[in-house]
Amino acid sequence: MKRSCNLEKNREKCSCTYEPCPRKGICCECLSYHWRMGELPACLFPPEIERTYDRSLKTFLEHYRGRV
């Protein structure tokens, strides 16, 4: 079964603050792009960290370490 992306709904929920992003609302492309760069997408970070544009795995792990 083929699924289609609900672009408008995804854009409403997207927490990425990088406005010229061509992948905004296209979650599969966003995840693929950031993973290739050794990063995670904005939606996995709290707003105060997302705004720094540091999407590194290191930053993610440092922030969430001990919260599990």
C-alpha positions in Angstrom: 0.0 0.0 0.0 1.4 3.4 -1.0 1.1 6.2 1.5 1.3 9.8 0.7 2.7 12.6 2.8 0.2 15.1 4.3 2.4 18.1 3.6 0.0 20.7 5.0 -0.5 18.8 8.3 3.2 18.1 8.6 4.1 21.8 8.1 1.7 22.8 10.8 3.5 20.5 13.3 7.0 21.1 12.0 9.2 22.8 14.7 12.0 23.7 12.3 12.8 27.4 12.5 15.0 27.4 9.4 12.5 29.1 7.0 14.1 28.6 3.6 14.2 24.8 4.2 13.0 23.0 1.1 12.2 19.8 3.2 9.9 21.5 5.7 6.8 19.2 6.1 8.4 16.4 4.1 9.5 14.4 7.1 11.0 11.4 5.1 13.3 13.8 3.2 14.2 15.8 6.3 15.2 12.7 8.3 17.2 11.3 5.4 19.0 14.6 4.8 19.9 15.1 8.5 20.9 11.5 9.0 23.3 11.8 6.1 24.8 14.8 7.7 25.2 13.0 11.1 22.4 15.0 12.6 18.8 14.6 13.8 15.8 16.7 12.6 14.5 19.8 14.5 11.5 17.9 15.8 13.6 15.8 18.1 15.0 18.9 20.0 13.3 21.2 22.5 12.8 24.8 21.1 15.7 26.4 23.0 18.2 23.9 21.4 16.5 23.8 18.0 17.0 27.5 17.6 20.8 27.1 17.8 20.7 24.9 14.6 23.1 22.5 16.3 21.3 19.3 15.3 24.3 17.0 16.1 24.0 13.7 17.8 26.3 14.9 20.5 24.0 17.8 21.4 21.0 15.5 21.4 22.7 13.0 23.7 24.0 15.7 26.0 20.6 17.2 26.4 18.7 13.9 26.9 21.3 12.1 29.0 19.8 11.0 32.3 16.2 11.8 31.2 15.2 8.3 30.4 
